[in-house]
Amino acid sequence: MKTYLLSLGAGLVVGVVYSLLNVRSPAPPVVALVGLLGILLGEQLVPVAKRLLAGHPVSVSVLREDCAQHLFGRLPGRHNGDTAG
């Protein structure tokens, strides 16, 4: 979690500096970010559909293990016993 907070803090500092210098951010517009989210979610449809077609149930635990790992990357404290974040 600390990594995410540091990243957010760094982004806020850069945003303030850009604003003070009257510079536009090179970040993509929100519509592009929504498109990227759609791509990530769409990639998860095929494994879930395959699971359903094979007759296996799709539970919340399956979605957490198979999909969340891909969508959000390796989350702090998961699968390595690290709880410090």
PAZAPA-4460 file (N, C-alpha, C; in steps of 0.05 Angstrom, whole numbers, plus 32768, in hexadecimal, padded with zeros to 4 digits):
% residues 85
    n_x    n_y    n_z   ca_x   ca_y   ca_z    c_x    c_y    c_z   seq   type   mol
   8011   7FE8   8000   8000   8000   8000   8011   8019   8000     1      M     A
   8028   8017   800D   803A   802E   800E   8043   8037   7FF2     2      K     A
   8048   8024   7FE1   8050   802A   7FC5   803A   803A   7FB7     3      T     A
   8022   8032   7FBB   800C   8040   7FAE   8009   805D   7FB8     4      Y     A
   800C   8060   7FD2   800A   807B   7FDE   8021   808D   7FD5     5      L     A
   8039   8081   7FD3   8050   8091   7FCA   804C   8099   7FAC     6      L     A
   8041   8087   7F9D   803B   808D   7F81   8027   80A3   7F7E     7      S     A
   8012   80A1   7F8E   7FFD   80B6   7F8E   8009   80D1   7F97     8      L     A
   8019   80D1   7FAC   8026   80E9   7FB6   8038   80F6   7FA1     9      G     A
   8048   80E5   7F93   805A   80F0   7F7F   8049   80FC   7F68    10      A     A
   8033   80EF   7F61   8022   80FA   7F4C   8016   8114   7F54    11      G     A
   800E   8117   7F6D   8003   8130   7F76   8017   8147   7F76    12      L     A
   8030   8140   7F7E   8045   8154   7F7D   804A   815D   7F61    13      V     A
   804C   814B   7F4E   8051   8151   7F32   803A   8162   7F27    14      V     A
   8021   815B   7F2F   800A   816A   7F26   800A   8187   7F30    15      G     A
   8013   818B   7F48   8015   81A6   7F53   802A   81B5   7F44    16      V     A
   8041   81A9   7F3F   8057   81B6   7F31   804D   81BE   7F14    17      V     A
   8040   81AC   7F07   8036   81B2   7EEC   8022   81C9   7EED    18      Y     A
   8011   81C9   7F01   7FFE   81DF   7F04   800C   81FA   7F09    19      S     A
   8020   81FA   7F1A   802F   8213   7F1F   803E   821D   7F07    20      L     A
   8047   820B   7EF6   8055   8213   7EDD   8042   8217   7EC6    21      L     A
   8028   8213   7ECA   8014   8215   7EB5   801A   8203   7E9D    22      N     A
   8021   81EA   7EA3   8028   81D6   7E8F   8012   81C1   7E8F    23      V     A
   8009   81B9   7E78   7FF5   81A3   7E76   8003   8188   7E7B    24      R     A
   7FF5   8177   7E89   7FFF   815D   7E8F   8001   814C   7E76    25      S     A
   8016   813C   7E73   8018   812A   7E5C   8007   8111   7E5F    26      P     A
   7FF9   810E   7E76   7FE9   80F6   7E7B   7FD3   80F4   7E66    27      A     A
   7FCB   80DC   7E5F   7FB6   80D8   7E4B   7F9B   80E2   7E57    28      P     A
   7F89   80EA   7E45   7F6F   80F3   7E4F   7F5F   80DC   7E5C    29      P     A
   7F4B   80E3   7E6B   7F3C   80CE   7E7A   7F30   80BA   7E67    30      V     A
   7F27   80C2   7E4F   7F1B   80AF   7E3D   7F2F   8099   7E35    31      V     A
   7F49   809F   7E33   7F5D   808B   7E2D   7F61   8078   7E45    32      A     A
   7F60   8083   7E5D   7F63   8072   7E74   7F4B   805F   7E77    33      L     A
   7F33   8069   7E71   7F1C   8057   7E72   7F1E   8041   7E5D    34      V     A
   7F29   8048   7E46   7F2E   8033   7E31   7F41   801E   7E3B    35      G     A
   7F56   8026   7E49   7F69   8013   7E53   7F5C   8001   7E68    36      L     A
   7F4B   800C   7E79   7F3C   7FFC   7E8C   7F2B   7FE8   7E7E    37      L     A
   7F1E   7FF0   7E68   7F0E   7FDE   7E58   7F1E   7FC7   7E4D    38      G     A
   7F36   7FCD   7E44   7F48   7FB8   7E3A   7F4E   7FA4   7E50    39      I     A
   7F55   7FAE   7E67   7F5C   7F9C   7E7E   7F44   7F8B   7E85    40      L     A
   7F2D   7F97   7E87   7F15   7F87   7E8E   7F0E   7F74   7E78    41      L     A
   7F10   7F7C   7E5F   7F0A   7F6A   7E48   7F1C   7F52   7E48    42      G     A
   7F35   7F55   7E50   7F47   7F3E   7E50   7F3E   7F29   7E64    43      E     A
   7F2F   7F31   7E78   7F26   7F1E   7E8C   7F0D   7F0F   7E83    44      Q     A
   7EFF   7F18   7E6E   7EE7   7F0B   7E65   7EED   7EEF   7E5A    45      L     A
   7F02   7EEC   7E4B   7F08   7ED2   7E3E   7F0D   7EBC   7E53    46      V     A
   7F1F   7EC0   7E67   7F23   7EAB   7E7B   7F09   7EA4   7E8B    47      P     A
   7EF9   7EB9   7E91   7EE0   7EB3   7E9F   7ECD   7EA4   7E8D    48      V     A
   7ECB   7EAC   7E74   7EB9   7E9D   7E61   7EC2   7E80   7E5D    49      A     A
   7EDD   7E7C   7E5B   7EE7   7E61   7E58   7EE0   7E50   7E71    50      K     A
   7EE2   7E5C   7E88   7EDB   7E4E   7EA1   7EBD   7E47   7EA1    51      R     A
   7EAC   7E59   7E99   7E90   7E54   7E98   7E89   7E3E   7E83    52      L     A
   7E95   7E40   7E6C   7E90   7E2C   7E57   7E9A   7E10   7E5F    53      L     A
   7EAE   7E0F   7E70   7EB8   7DF5   7E79   7EA6   7DEA   7E90    54      A     A
   7E93   7DFA   7E98   7E80   7DF0   7EAD   7E8A   7DF5   7EC9    55      G     A
   7E9F   7E05   7ECC   7EA9   7E0B   7EE7   7E9B   7E24   7EF1    56      H     A
   7E96   7E25   7F0B   7E89   7E3E   7F16   7E9D   7E55   7F17    57      P     A
   7E93   7E6D   7F15   7EA4   7E84   7F18   7E9C   7E91   7F33    58      V     A
   7EAF   7E8F   7F46   7EAA   7E9A   7F61   7EBA   7EB3   7F65    59      S     A
   7EB4   7EC1   7F7A   7EC3   7EDA   7F80   7EE0   7ED4   7F85    60      V     A
   7EE6   7EBD   7F91   7F02   7EB6   7F97   7F11   7EB1   7F7C    61      S     A
   7F04   7EA6   7F69   7F11   7EA1   7F4F   7F17   7EBC   7F42    62      V     A
   7F03   7ECE   7F42   7F07   7EE9   7F37   7F1E   7EF8   7F45    63      L     A
   7F1F   7EF5   7F5F   7F35   7F03   7F6E   7F50   7EF8   7F66    64      R     A
   7F52   7EDE   7F65   7F6C   7ED2   7F60   7F75   7ED5   7F42    65      E     A
   7F62   7ED0   7F30   7F69   7ED0   7F14   7F68   7EEC   7F07    66      D     A
   7F54   7EFC   7F0D   7F50   7F15   7F00   7F5D   7F2D   7F0E    67      C     A
   7F5A   7F2E   7F28   7F64   7F46   7F37   7F82   7F47   7F35    68      A     A
   7F90   7F31   7F34   7FAD   7F30   7F32   7FB5   7F3E   7F18    69      Q     A
   7FA7   7F38   7F02   7FAE   7F44   7EE8   7FA6   7F61   7EE7    70      H     A
   7F8F   7F68   7EF1   7F85   7F83   7EEF   7F95   7F97   7EFF    71      L     A
   7F9C   7F8F   7F18   7FA9   7FA2   7F2A   7FC6   7F9C   7F2F    72      F     A
   7FD1   7F88   7F22   7FED   7F82   7F27   7FF0   7F74   7F41    73      G     A
   8008   7F71   7F4A   800E   7F63   7F64   8008   7F77   7F7A    74      R     A
   7FF2   7F72   7F89   7FEB   7F84   7F9E   7FFD   7F81   7FB6    75      L     A
   8001   7F97   7FC5   8012   7F95   7FDD   8008   7F81   7FF1    76      P     A
   801B   7F71   7FFB   8014   7F5E   8010   8007   7F45   8006    77      G     A
   8004   7F41   7FEC   7FF6   7F29   7FE2   800B   7F15   7FD8    78      R     A
   8006   7EFC   7FDF   8016   7EE5   7FD4   8033   7EE5   7FDD    79      H     A
   803B   7EF6   7FEF   8057   7EF4   7FF7   805A   7EF8   8015    80      N     A
   8044   7EFA   8024   8045   7EFC   8041   804D   7F18   804A    81      G     A
   8051   7F2A   8038   8059   7F46   803F   8040   7F56   8047    82      D     A
   803D   7F5D   8060   8026   7F6C   8069   802E   7F89   806E    83      T     A
   8047   7F90   806C   8051   7FAB   8071   8048   7FBE   805B    84      A     A
   8045   7FB3   8042   803C   7FC3   802B   8052   7FD3   8020    85      G     A
***
